[in-house]
Amino acid sequence: MPDQLRGDVRLLGEMLGQVVAESGGADLLADVERLRRAVIGARDGSVSGDEITALVGSWPLERAKQVARAFTVYFHLANLAEEHQRIRALRERDDADNPPHESLAAAVRQIRENSGESTLRSLIEGMEFHPVLTAHPTEARRRAVSTAILRISGQLEGLRSAHPGSTVEAEARRRLTEEIDLLWRTSQLRYTKLDPLDEVRTALSAFDETIFDVVPQIYRSLSTALDPEGAGRNPARAKPFVRYGSWIGGDRDGNPYVTHEVTREAITIQSEHVLRALEEACGRVGATLTAYSNLTPASEDLRDTLATAQAAHPRVMAEITKRSPNEPHRQLLMFATQRIRATRERNADLAYSGPESLLSDLRTVQESLTAAGAHRQANGELQHLIWQVETFGFHLAELEIRQHSEVHAQALQEVRAGGKLSEMTEEVLATLRVVAWIQERFGEAACSRYIISFTRSAADIAAVYELAAHALPAGRSPALDVIPLFETGADLEAAPRVLDGMLQLPDVQRRLHQTGRRMEAMLGYSDSAKDVGPVSATLRLYDAQAQLASWARDNDVTLTLFHGRGGSLGRGGGPASRALLAQAPGSVNGRFKVTEQGEVIFARYAQPAIARRHIEQVGHAVLMASDDSVQEHARGAAERFRQLADQVADAAYTCYRSLIDTDGFAEWFSRVSPLEELGELRLGSRPSRRSAARGLDDLRAIPWVFAWTQTRVNLPGWYGLGTGLAAADDLAELRRAYNEWPLFASLLDNAEMSLAKTDRTIAERYLSLGGRPELTEHVLAEYDRTRDLVLKVTGHDRLLENRRVLSRAVDLRNPYVDALSHLQLRALKALRDEGAELSGDDQYHLERLLLLSVNGVAAGLQNTG
């Protein structure tokens, strides 16, 4: 472990120990220490699991809850220390002459050398990265806990930058301890359920804290890589390639709390945030642009613009001119700031009609500065502001609507029947009217995408257009890009046929003409993996991508594939950059759209340095995955190893389905995991099931993965792979596939990560709660088989051998996660004991202990759903 990381972990741990002792007494700290030493001893064999069970069982429930809280807070602090270490490592690797691995500058250099300037220019011109923030409930922390962690982060940074022994250092240490004390005293559990607008505001904190400022830095980085000699002086060569979307307040699939009123309010909140940010940024740039007119004369266009403003708004301009005499460029920017404020406050007399009007003023200033020879002023901070307006507009992120195909089918049936409409159908029509209102208010770019869950045929697409025509008068229907979402294995196979049918629809043909034959199709990773298992889902998704890319070429369509990836490995998660390079050749073509969900939003966007690195890595992968030489290599590897992969996938599928199709499996799963209790965490506004049914088919993928994570089994990330590898029965060829085919390497690397976070000993204790020893045996035997064969194929002696930082993180956490698992097992056993007679008080405390431990395990493993 690096010395600085070790020092931070030790410091934060000591401060937490001090806080725990001050709050609960020395005996509480002693109990925490007893459990800590016991779980470490269990790892080296000096302490048995039964001894730990006896220890945690000896405590009153209130004490057990306090101990669980201590370990949970420790994980928050350890995660923070590792985050700081990552930021230090990024700073140390930052070398302008030698671009960091997986950076935009590295991609520019490599493509320029391999394929030439023309290819590079073409790729840059067409590049798009479209992250879509969603409210999928996978963030186990309360917002209050997250903000407390951010405050601790700031205090730790201040402490490390203070001179040793100084009064500044002493004060920073005091403040850091104070903030840790407050984190300890802050409830880890939500007492009220989030509503959709709470989710909107929570996600927008990432925009306020990092995204708005980081995005222009990314563009600057790319522009500098393209033109290092002219950086800051020549016109920027990078165009805005990041476009944020959001499902938060728009995704109503199975969520009755997302209504048309919520959607309308969500876009209004987004607009408020971005207009405030633009107002502050424009005011800041304007306040500093004190270029004197004699040295930097205004262009004729700028003078005309100021004269027009003077005629229309004499009082406003008189005040600005008084404050900034002989500074015409500053005057126009200060006037623009006033107009942005008026736009936010709905002052129609002064407000901008839209972002293009603001851009026109900013470009007038930029062109005038350029004509006056003030190139660095024209292409510096002012360019950053222009990039921000181009990226975020007045709506911040495009609000996307999602609804289930069956809802539309039922609504259309009612509309055609002509009778009284149900409340559900009225809501569908009201939503379409709100989409039209959003477009009138904020422009088409603010809300035009409408995603259909479980698309089965082109009729599901046509239904939305017909409903829109019914909802609004002729000529008032909104512009709609109705997007099919293919989620199950069967849906993925049917995707090209559905798109063929879409091309026959007049509304789709009209939209293709308007957009230059651009279309979008979404691929669901979560439900496909839950349906057919991780191995088969990976191959089916790859095939779907390849088939859809071929379909697009044959039909002269520019197709963007929208990847519905979850945060966890069992839901298509893992590093986005590595996944991008494993996509089917021709399926990226410079465009990557992906969901960023729950815990992933905080993990990627809480710290500016990490947010920047994330976007740089994805940008690098988008460019590299679109380069002909990279695609040709991937295509050749796919052809060579595809038959082998099919052998693996077929056997893995059979193994996976044989497990989950076992009679009584759903009931067994509910007994061995905290599945039914997860809803009490109040992670989000959306129910965990699509209906009242209790089977696996209706269970959403998030609680499926979340519950398996808590049991330390992580089954959705690896189950069936061992049987599949054994069926191939050619170790040498499997190793070649791992070394040469990015898709196969990504599959095994993700499984290896899931296996590393699995603990066989703890898992066996959970599985034994189900009273089905044959199922326990099947799961553990498959784990042993998978672990053994993954190590043999990768050539590693231990899991994560080639990923030192991740391996260190897992090894650091695992013993302390064990502590929380033992506490959770105590609660789970008692709650599952049908013969026990629990008092209402004991029931309450056991449930709180269970939920506290769930939070702690999620923090320790840095995975939920």
N, C-alpha and C positions, 0 to 999 in steps of 0.2 A: 504494500500500500504506500503511495506517495506520502512523504512526511507531512506536507501541508494538509492532506486529507485526514491522515491519522490524528493530527493536532486538532483539526476542527471537530472530528467525531468525539475525541476525548473531552475537549472543552465543553461542547454542547451536552454531552452525557453527564459530566460533572455538575454543570449548572442545573440540569434536570434533576439529578439526585438531590441537590441542595433544595430545590423547590419542593420535591416530593416529601423530603424530611420536614421542611417547614410547614407544609400543609397537612400531612397525615401523620407526622411523628416518625421518630427513628425506627419504630417497629415496622411501619409500612415499608420504608426503604429496605429494611432487613429482609422482609418477605420477598420483595422484588429481587434482591440480590440472591436469595436462596433459590428462587426459580431460575434466575439467569445462570447460576453456576450448575444447577441440575441439568438444564437442557444442553449446556456445553458438555457436561459429563456424559450425557447420553450419546453424544456424537463420537466420543472416544471409547464408549463401552463401559465406563466406570459407574454409570448410573442407569438403572433400568427404567423403561417406560412406566411400569407399574408403580415404581417409587414416585415418579412425577405425578401420576394420577392420584396417588395417595396424598401428596403434598397439596395439590390444588383442591382436592376434596376436603381437606382439613380446615379450610378457611370459611368463615361466614360469607354468604353471598355478597354482602357489601364490600368485604375486603377483596374478594375475587374480582369484583368490578373495578376497584381502585388499581389493582395490579394490572388488569387488562388495559386500563387507561394509561398507565405508566409506559407499558411496552408500545402502545399505539403512538403516544407522543414521541417516544424515542425514535420510531420509524420516520415520523415526519421530520425530525431533526437530522437523522442520518441521510434521508433523501436530500435534504437541503444541503448538507455538507458535500454530498456527491455532485449535486448540481453546481456548486461553487467550484469544485475541482474540474468539472467539465468546462466551465467558462474559462478557468485558468489555462486549461490545455488548449482551448481554441485560441486564446490570446498568444500563447507561446508558439503555436503553429502558424500564426498569421505572418506571412512573409510575402511582400509584394513581388519579389523577384522569383520566388518559387511557390506558385499557387498551392494552397492546401488540397489534399486529396478530396475528390467529390465536391469541388467548388465550381462556380460558373467560369472562373478564369481558367481552371484546369480543363474544362470541356472546350472552351474557346481555343486554347493552345493545341489540344489533341486533335480536334476536328480541322483546324487550320493546317496542321502538319500532315494529317492523313488524307484529307479530302479537298483541301484548297479553300481559298477565300470565297469563291462563288457559292459553294455548298454551305459554308458557314453562314454567309449572308442570308441565304434562302431559309435555313433552319431558324435563325434568329427572327426573321421577319414573320414566320408562321407560328412561333412558339406561344403556347398558352398553358398556364397552370391555374386550375379552377378549383380551389378547395371550398368545400361546402360544409359549414358548421351545422351540426345537428344536436338536438336535445336528447339523443338516445341516452337513457339513464344509466351511465356507467361511472359517474363521478361520485365516489362514496363520501367525500369530504363536504361538510357544510361550507358555504361561502365564507362564514365567519372564521372557520379554521384556515381556509386558503389565504385570506387576507392577513391573518395573524402570522402565517408562515412567511408571507412576503415582507411583513414588518421585521420579523426576525432576520430575514435575509439581508435587509438594509442595515440592520444593526451589526450583523456579523461582518459585512463589508467594511463598515466604519471602524470596527475594532481592529481588523487586520491591516487597515491603512494608517492607523494611529501610531505615533512613535512609542516604542516600548518604554514603560515607566512614566509616561506623561500623564498629566491630569486629563487630557483628552481620552487616553486609553482607559483610565479608571472610570470616567463617565460613560464611555461606550460599553464597558463591561457591566456597569450597573444597569444601563438601559437594556442590554441584551438579556440579562437575568430577569428584568421586569417583564419583558415581552414573553419569555419562556414561561414565567409564572402565569401570565394571562392565558397563554395557550393551554397550560395545564388546567386552568379553571374554566375554560370554554367547553361547553357541551360538544361532544363528538357526534351526537345524534341529533337529527332534525325532529322537532316536536310537531311541526305542521308540514303538510304536503306542499310541495312546490306547485305553483300554477304556471301555465305557459309563459306569462309575461315575466314572472320571476326568472325563468330560464332565458328569456331574451336578454334581460338586464345582466344576468351572470355572464353570458357569452360575450356581451358587448364590453365587459371590463377588459377582455383581451385586446379588443380594438383600441380602447382608450390607453391601455398601458404599453402596448408594444406594436401592434400591427400597423397603425397609422404612420408611425415614425420609421419602422423597419423597412417597409416596402420601398420607399424611394432610395434607401441605402442599398437595397438589392439592385435596383436599376442602375444606380451609380457604379456599383461594383462591376456589373456587366458592361456598362459603357466604357469604363476605364480599361477593362480587359480587351475590348474591341479597338480602342484608340488610346493606348497608354501615353503617348506623347502629347496628345491634345486634351488630356483629362482636365476638365474644369474650364477650358478655354474654347475648344471647338464645340459646335452643337452636339448634344448628346446623341449617341448612336443607338442607345437601347430604347425600344418602345415598351410601353407598359404591357407586361405579359401575365400579370397576376390579376385574377378576377375572383373576388370572394362571393360566395353564395350562402344562403342560409335556409334551413328547413325549420328553424325555431319560430314557432308561431304560424307555420304554414303546413306542417306535417300533421294531417288529421287521420292518418291510417290507424284505426283502432284506438284513437285518443279522442274521446267525446268532449274533452275540455278545450280543444282547439276549434274555435268557432269563427265565423266570418268577422265578428267584432274583434276577436283576438288578432286575426290576421291584419285587419286594418290598423289596430293599435300597435302591432309589432313593427310595421313599416314606418309608422309615425315616430316611434321611439328610435329606430335606426336613423331616420333622417335628422332627428334632434341631435344625436351623437355626432354624426359626420359634419353637420353644419356648424356645430360648436367647435369641432376640431379645425375645420377649414377657416372659420372666423379667427381663431387664435393664431393659426399658422400664417394667414394672409396679413394679419395685423403685425405679427412679429417681423415678417420679411419687409413689410412696408415701413415699419418703424426704423429699420436699419438701413434702408436704401436711400441714404442721404446724398445722392449724387447731385451736385450743383449744376444748374442749367448752363453756365458758361463753359464748364469742362465737359459736360455730358448733355448736349442739347437734345430736346425732344423732337421726335419725328413729326411729320405733318399729321399722320394718322393719330398719334397720341394727343397732339394739340386739338385736333378736331373732336376727339372723344371727350376731352376735358371741357371743351366749349359746349358740347351737347349736354354734358352733365351740369354745367353751370346754368344753362338755360332752364333745364328741367328741375333742378334742385338747388336754387341759389343759396339758401341758408346752410345746407349741408356743405356745399363747396366753399362757401365763405369761411366757415370754421376750419376746414381742412387747409385752405390756402393760408389762413392766418398762422396756423401751426407749422406749415411747411412751405414758406415762401421760396420761390426759385428752385423748387425741387419737384418738377412735374412728374417724374416717374413714381416718386413717393406719393404724390397727391392721388394718382390714379389707383394705386394699391390701397391707400387709406379709404378712398371712395368705394372700392370693391369690398373692403372689410365691412363698411357700413351696409352695403347691399346684401352681403351674406347674412348679417344680423337681421336685416329686414326680411329676408327669405325665411329665416328660422322663426321670426315672430309673426309671420303672415301679414306683413305690411305690403300690400299689393302695389302701392304707389312707387316704392323704391326697390322691391324684391326683384331678383333675377327670375327670368322665365324658366331657366334650367341651367344645368352645368355648362352647356355649350356657350351660353352668353358670358358666363364667368371666364371660361377659357379664352374667349375672344378678347376680353380686356387684358388678361394675363399675357397673351401672345402679343398684343399691341405693345405692352411694356417691354417684353423680351425683344421684339424686332426693333424697337426704338433704341434700346441699349446696344444692340448689335450694330446698328447703323452708326451710332455715336462712338463705336470702338470700345465700348465697355463690355468686352466679351466675357470676362469672368463674372460680372454681375448678371449678365444675361443667362449664363449657363451654370450658375451655382445654385444658391438656395431657391431662387425663383423657379428654376427647373424642377427642383424637388416638389414645390407647391403645384406646379403644372402636372407632374406625375400623379400627385395625390388626387387632384380633381379628375384626371383621366381614369384613375383606378377606381375611385369610390363614388364619383358623381355626387348627387344629393340624396342618394338612397343607401349608401355604404356597401350593402351586399344585396344581390338579387334574391328576393324572397321567393322560394319555390314552393309550390303546392303539391302535396301528395295525398292520394286517396286510393282506397281499395277498389278494384274493378267491379266487385259484386255490389258495392254501394251505387255505382253509376248505373249498373244494369237494372237494379231495382228502381232507381229514380226515373230512368228513361221509360220503364214499363208504366209507371204511374203517370208520367207526363203524357205519354201516348194515349193512355186510357181516358184522359180528360176529366177525371173526377177530382175529389178533394185530395190534395197532396199531403203526404205525411210530413212530420216535423223534419225527418232526415232529408227528404227530397227538397223541402224548402231551404234547408241549410246548404245543400249542394248548389242550388240556384243563387242563393245569397252570396256564396263564396265567389262564384263566377262574376257577379256584379261588383264585388269588392276588387277583384282583379282588374276589371275595367276602370274602376275609380282610381286604383293605384297608377295605372298607365296614364290616365288623364292628368293626375297630379304630379307624378315623378318621372314619367316616360316609360316606354316599353321595356327598357333595360332593367327596370326595377322589379318587374314581375311578369314573366311570360311563360315560364316553364311549368308544366303540369304533369306530374309523374303518376303513372298508373301501376300500383302494386299488383302483383300476380296477373300480369298481362297474359292472356291465353290466345287472343286472336286480334286481328285488325278491328273487329267490331268493338273491342274495349276502347280503342282509340277514337273511333267514329262517335261513340256515345258521348264523349266530352264535347266535341264540336256541336253535336245536335242539342245537347243540354244548354250550351252557351247561346245558341241561336234562340232557344226558347226563353232563356233568362233575360235577354235584352232585346230592345227593338232592332229592326233591320238596320244594318250599318253601324251599330253601336257595340257589337261583339268585340271583345279584346283580341289582340294578336296572341295566339297560343302556339307554343311548341309542345305538343302532347307527346310525352316520352314513355315508351314501354319499359317496365322493370321486370327483368327475367330473374327469378329467384331460385326455383327448385331445379333439380337435375333435368326433369322433363321440359321445363320452360326454357332452359338454356339450349337444349337440342332443337326446340321449335323456333328459336329466335329468327333465323333467316326467313322462314315461311311467314312469320308475322310481319316482318318488314316488307316482304313482297306484297302482302295484302295492304299495308299502309300506303304503298306507292299508288294503289288504285283509288284511293280516297281523294275526292276533289279538294277537300280542305287541306290535306297534306300536300297535294300538288301545288295549290296556291301558296302555301307557306314556303315550300321549297323554292318557288320562283322569287319570293320576297327575300329570302335569306341567301341566295346564291347556291342553292342545293346543299345546304347544311342541315344535318340531322344529328340526333343524339339518341343513344340507347343505354340503359342502365343495367348493370350486372350485379346481382345480389350475392355477396360472399357468405353472409351469416346463415341464411336459411338453406343455401345449397350445401354448406358444410354440415349443418345439423341433419339434413336430409340424407346425404350419401356418404358422409365421413370426410375427413380432411384430405385424404389422398385422392379419392375419386373426384371430389369437388375441384381440386387444383387442376386436374387434367380436363375436366369438363369446362371449366372456366377458360382454360387455355384454348380449347377447341372452339368454344363460342367466339372468342376474340378473333381467332384465325378465320373462321367462317364469315363473321361479320365484316372483317377487313376485306376479304375477297368479295363479299356482296357489295360493299361500297364501291370498290373499283369497277365491278361489272355494271353498276347502275349510275356511275358518274356522280356519286354522292360523297360529300366531305362529312364523314361520320366521326363523331366524338363518342368514345366509350366512357361512360360514367361508372366508376368503380365504387360500389357500396361496401367499403371495407370497414370493419369494426376496429376497435383499438387492440383487442386481444388477438393472440395467434389463432385461437379457435374460431375467430370470426373474420379471418383474412387479414389480420393485423401484422405487425412487424415493421421494420424499416421500409418506408415507402420507396426510397431510392433503389433499394435492392429489388423490391417487387417490380418496379418499373422496368428494370433491365431484364426481368424474366418474362415480360409480356410477349405475346405472339408477334413475330415480325410483321410490320405493316400496320399494327393495331394502334400504335401511338402517333406516329407521324407528326410529332411536335406538339401534341395536345394531350393533356392529362387532367382529368376531372375526378375528384375523389372526396368521399365524406371524411370529416374529421369530427370525432364523436366524444362527448363526455369528458372523461379523464384525459384524453389525448389533447383536447384544447388547452387545458391548463398546463400539461406537461410540455407542449410545444411553444406556447405563446406567453407564459408567465414571465420569462426573462428575455430581454431583447437579444442578447448574444445567442441564445439557443433558438429563438424564433428565426433569426437571420440564418443560422446554420441549417435549420430545417428547410427553409425555402431555397437556399443555395444548393443543398443536396438534391432536392427534387428537381430544380432547374437543370442541374448537371445531368441527372438521369434522363430527363425528357430529351435533352439534346443528344446524349449518347445513344439512347434507345432508338432515336430516329436516324442515326447515321448509317449509311448503306453498309459500311464494312462491319459494323457491330451486328446489324440485322442479318447479314449474310452468314456470319459465324453462327448466330443463334438458329437460323434456318437449317443449316447443315447439321448441327447437333441434334435438332428436333427430328430430322429425317432419320438420322442414324440410330437414335435411341428410343424412338417412339414405340416400337414393338415391345421393347423391354419395359418401358413405362406402363404400357397397357397391361402387361402381365402383373406388375406390381399393383396397379389400380384395381384390376378385377378381383384379385384375391383380397385386397384390403377392403373393398366394398362388401364382399360376402361376409368377411369377418365382422365388420362394423354393423351391418344390418342384422346379422344373426344375434348380436348382443341386444340391440335396442328393440328387436322384434320378439324377444323372449317374453313369454306370458308373465305379467306382473312387474315388468321392468320399470314402468313409470312409478308404481307405488314404492318399489324398492329404492329408486333414485330419490324420491321424496323423503324416505326414512333416513338415508345415509348422509343427506346433505341438508343445509339450512334453506332449501329451495322455497318452502312455503313462507318462511319468515322474512325473506328478502324484501317483500313488498312493504314491510314495516319500516324499512330504512328510509322510505320516502325520498328515493333518489331523484325522481322526476314526476312529471304530471301524467305520464303514460302508464296504463295498466300493463302488468307483466304478461297477460294473456289476451289474445284477440277476442275471445268469447268466454263464456262461463264454463266451457268444457275443461276437464282436468287432465286430458291426455297429453302426450309429448307433441303431437302434431300441432296443437293449438298454442303450445308454449313458445314464447318468443325466444330468439337465439340468445339474447343478453342474459336472462336468468339461467338459461341452460349452461352457458359458459361460466357465469359468475359462481353458480353453485358448485360446479366441478373444481373451480379454482380454490374455493374454500376448503374442499376436502383434501387438498394437496395432491389430487390425482391428475388434474389438467387433461382429462381424457379427450376433449374435443380437439386438442392440438396434435395428438399422435396416434390415437387408437386405430388399429388396423395396419399401420405402416410395417410393423415387424412381420406380420403374416405375409404382407405383400412382398417385402424384400426376400423373405424365405422362399416364396413361390418362384421368384426369378431364378434363384439357384445358380447365379453366375457372378461371384464376387468381383472378379476382375472387370467385367463389363459394367457392373454397378458403380465401381470406383471411377471408371472412365466417364460414365454419364455424370457423376457428381462433379468431376473436374472440368468437364467440357460444356455441359448444358446448364445455363443459368437457371432455368425453371426447376430442374431436378436438384440443383444445389440449394436453391431457395427453399424447396420443400423439406429437404433434410435439415438444413440449418434451423428453420423454424421449429421443426420437430425436436431438434436437439435442445433448443431453448426451453421448450415446454417440458421436456424430460428433466432438464436441470432444475426446474422449479417444482418438480414432483418429488415428494418424499415417500418412499415405499412404506417405511415403518409407520409413519403417521397415517398414511392413506389406508393401510390395512385396518387401523382402529376405526376409522370412519365406516369403511365398507362392512365391517362386522356388525354394525348397528342394524343392518337390513335383514338379518336372519336368513340370508340366502347364500350359504357358503359356496355353492357352485358358481354364482355370479362373481363373488369375490375372487375365486380362483381363476376364472376366465380373465378378469381385468388385470390381476397381478401377473399372470403368465404372459399376457400380451405386452405388459410393460417390460418384463424381463427380456422378452424376445426382441422388442423394438429397441431397447437400450443397447443390447448386445450387438445387433446388426447395424444400427446407426453408427456405433463406434467403429465397427469393422469397415464399413463403407467409407466413412470419412477419414479413416486412418488415425483417429485420435485415441489416446490412451485414457482420457477422461472427458466428460462432457464439457463443452465450451473451451476446450484446450486452446483453440486458436483465437479466442475472443477474451483477452485477458481482463479488460475492464469490466465486461459484463460478468465474467466468471467470478471476479473479486466481489462484485456487488451481490451476487447470489450467495456466495459463501459467507459473506459478512452477515447477511440477513437470516439465512436459514435457521440457525439455532434459536433466534429470538422469535421467528415466526412459529417455531415449534411450541414456544411458551404459550402463545395465543391460541394455537390449535388445541393444546391440552385444556385450556380454559374453556374453549368453545365445545370441546368434546364433553366436558362435565355438564354444561348446560344442555347440550343436545341429547345426551343419554337420559337426563332427568325428564326432559320434555317429551321424549319418545317412549318413555316407560309407561305403557298403558295401565299397568297395575298400580302405579304410584298415585297417592292421593295428595296433591299439592294444594296448599292454601293459596288464596288469591294473592297474598303478599309474596310467597315464594315463586308463584307463576310469573308475577311481574318482574321480580329481580332476576330470575333465570332468563327471561326473554331479553332484558336489558343487557345482561352479561353476554348472551349470544350475539346481540347486535353490536355491542362494543368490540367483541372479538372479531366479528366480520369486518368492521372498519379497520381494525388493526392488521388483520391478515392482508386485506387489500392494500394497505399502505406499505406493508412489508414486502409483498411480492410485486408491488407496483402494477397490479393487474386486477381488474374487476371483470367486466363483461365485454 
